[in-house]
């Protein structure tokens, strides 16, 4: 009977202690927190989306680059 009471007491106090001694977990990694690298440099900028546009004038094929990110033409029409 004494062994059963000790087992129940130990289990009870273990549960109570687990509530008081919780471990906090953060979403950031330890290497980022302790490093001297600025947080803004960890984000890499994305490049613009640039593609060639084509047109035909009097049977001659021309091409010109277009920036889809800024919706602007780049350079002049050149023969392809």
Helices and strands as residue ranges (DSSP letters): H 2-20, H 30-34, G 39-42, E 50-57, E 60-67, E 72-79
